């Protein structure tokens, strides 16, 4: 093993070091996000937003958070939200996950 000389600057220490390209550079990533890809992504997100308006989304998120806090206080951590339709009504109901032994 060779002795490491002291008092070298950063450029002197890295003079013989070759950089391996193990991660992609920002320029490589920028090629993937050209205008065509961005337009495709915008079109997909716009169709998702047409079904539920912002006020309903906010109200639903608040109620689901309250439900999650109530379950946490009861000690129920693992549950899932089920959905069923009853005529013109859409019903969301929690169901505790079953553990496999």
Secondary structure per residue as TSV (DSSP state, phi and psi in degrees):
chain	resnum	aa	ss	phi	psi
A	1	X	-	360.0	137.0
A	2	X	-	-86.1	154.7
A	3	X	-	-81.2	137.1
A	4	X	-	-87.2	120.9
A	5	X	-	-70.3	147.3
A	6	X	S	-98.1	157.3
A	7	X	S	79.8	20.4
A	8	X	-	-86.3	150.3
A	9	X	-	-79.8	170.0
A	10	X	H	-61.4	-42.1
A	11	X	H	-66.5	-35.8
A	12	X	H	-68.0	-37.2
A	13	X	H	-67.9	-33.6
A	14	X	T	-100.0	13.3
A	15	X	T	-61.9	-45.7
A	16	X	T	-93.8	3.1
A	17	X	-	-81.7	131.0
A	18	X	-	-104.2	133.2
A	19	X	-	-87.5	126.9
A	20	X	-	-93.0	138.1
A	21	X	-	-86.6	90.2
A	22	X	-	-97.3	-27.0
A	23	X	S	-116.4	157.9
A	24	X	-	-80.6	142.3
A	25	X	-	-79.0	168.9
A	26	X	H	-64.9	-30.5
A	27	X	H	-67.7	-36.9
A	28	X	H	-66.2	-39.7
A	29	X	H	-68.7	-34.2
A	30	X	H	-66.0	-30.0
A	31	X	H	-63.3	-31.4
A	32	X	H	-72.9	-27.2
A	33	X	T	-102.6	51.7
A	34	X	-	-77.6	179.1
A	35	X	H	-61.2	-35.7
A	36	X	H	-65.0	-43.5
A	37	X	H	-66.8	-38.9
A	38	X	H	-65.7	-40.8
A	39	X	H	-64.7	-37.6
A	40	X	H	-65.0	-42.7
A	41	X	H	-65.9	-39.5
A	42	X	H	-62.2	-40.3
A	43	X	H	-64.4	-37.5
A	44	X	H	-69.2	-44.2
A	45	X	H	-69.1	-31.0
A	46	X	H	-67.2	-35.3
A	47	X	H	-70.2	-30.7
A	48	X	H	-68.2	-35.7
A	49	X	H	-78.0	-10.3
A	50	X	T	-78.7	-19.7
A	51	X	S	-81.5	-35.9
A	52	X	S	-128.2	128.6
A	53	X	-	-79.9	171.3
A	54	X	H	-65.6	-37.7
A	55	X	H	-64.7	-43.1
A	56	X	H	-66.7	-39.7
A	57	X	H	-62.1	-44.0
A	58	X	H	-63.3	-45.5
A	59	X	H	-63.8	-41.5
A	60	X	H	-65.8	-42.0
A	61	X	H	-62.7	-39.6
A	62	X	H	-63.8	-45.2
A	63	X	H	-67.1	-38.2
A	64	X	H	-66.8	-35.0
A	65	X	H	-67.0	-41.8
A	66	X	H	-60.3	-42.1
A	67	X	H	-62.9	-41.8
A	68	X	H	-64.3	-40.2
A	69	X	H	-66.3	-42.6
A	70	X	H	-61.3	-43.3
A	71	X	H	-63.7	-39.9
A	72	X	H	-63.2	-39.4
A	73	X	H	-64.5	-32.5
A	74	X	H	-81.9	-9.6
A	75	X	T	92.8	7.9
A	76	X	-	-93.1	113.9
A	77	X	-	-108.3	-39.9
A	78	X	-	-99.7	108.9
A	79	X	E	-149.4	167.6
A	80	X	E	-137.0	152.9
A	81	X	E	-94.3	123.1
A	82	X	E	-101.8	159.3
A	83	X	E	-130.6	136.8
A	84	X	E	-144.1	154.1
A	85	X	E	-112.2	130.4
A	86	X	E	-124.6	90.9
A	87	X	T	67.8	-118.5
A	88	X	T	-90.2	-2.2
A	89	X	E	-99.7	142.6
A	90	X	E	-111.4	124.9
A	91	X	E	-115.7	126.5
A	92	X	E	-102.7	130.7
A	93	X	E	-140.9	142.4
A	94	X	E	-82.1	147.9
A	95	X	E	-138.9	127.8
A	96	X	E	-70.1	136.6
A	97	X	-	-72.7	140.6
A	98	X	-	-87.9	135.8
A	99	X	-	-87.7	136.1
A	100	X	-	-93.0	123.7
A	101	X	-	-101.2	360.0
